[in-house]
Amino acid sequence: MHSNLKVSVSKFFERVRIALTNAGSHAEIKPLISQFGIDEPKIAEGWVVFNKAKNSFELQEQEVIEKKVSSNSYKLAFEDFLDQF
């Protein structure tokens, strides 16, 4: 289940990145989204939130990897210790 969640989160980040890029760079989209109160400052705010969330997710993923490496190192060291006795 964790891998499905990771894929879903990655896809979500990609969709948000595309939406923010399109909202900021396509002249035909800007008037349509302005009807909902989304203007340049809101798009800029969206980028700030997006970057913060993506960086936090990537940091968390890195910590998961480091935890697995550390746990495996511990298990190997403990097995070596048990083999000696």
N, C-alpha and C positions, 0 to 999 in steps of 0.2 A: 504494500500500500504506500509506503514511503516513496518509492520510485515514481508511482503515479502522481503523487502530490508534487514531487519535484518537477515533473514534466508539466503539470498544470500550472505551477507557479512560473516556470520559465516561459510557457506560452502566454500567460497573463502579462508578464513584463514585456514581452515582445509586442503584444497587441497594444499595450499602453504606450510604448515607445513609438509605434507607428501612428497611433492616434494623435499623440502630441506633436509629432513631426508634421503630419498632415495638417493639423489645426493651425500650426504656425507658418506653414510654407505655401499653402494653396489658397489663392485669393478667392476662389469660388466657395470655399468652405467657411471662411471667416464670417461673412454676413449671416450665414445660416446658424452658426453656433452663437453668434452675438445675440440672437433672439432669446437665448437661454442664459444670458449674462456672462458668457465666456468671452473675455477680451484678452488682449496681450498680457496684462498683469496676471490674469487667472491662468493662462497657459504657462507663463514663467513660474508661477506658484506650483503648477502641476509638475514641471520639470524638477523643481526642488524636492517635492515630495517623492517623485519617482526615483530620483537619484539616491535619496536617503534610504528609501525602502529597498532598492536594489543592492546598495552597498551593505545594508544590514543583513539581507538574505545571503549575500556572498560571504560575508564574515561568518555567519552562522554555519554555512556549509563547510567553510574551511575549518572551523572548530570541530565539526563532526568528524571530518577526515583526521584531524590531529588526535582526537580522542580515540579513534579506531587504531591508529598507529601506536599510540601509547599503550592501549590495552593489549594489543598483540605483543608488544615488546615485553610487557609485564608477564603475560602468559608464558612466553618462551623462557624468560628468566626464571620464573617459578618452576616450570617443568625441569629446567636444568638443575635447579636447587633440589627438587624432589628426587631426581635421578642420582644425585650424589649421596643421598641417604637411603 
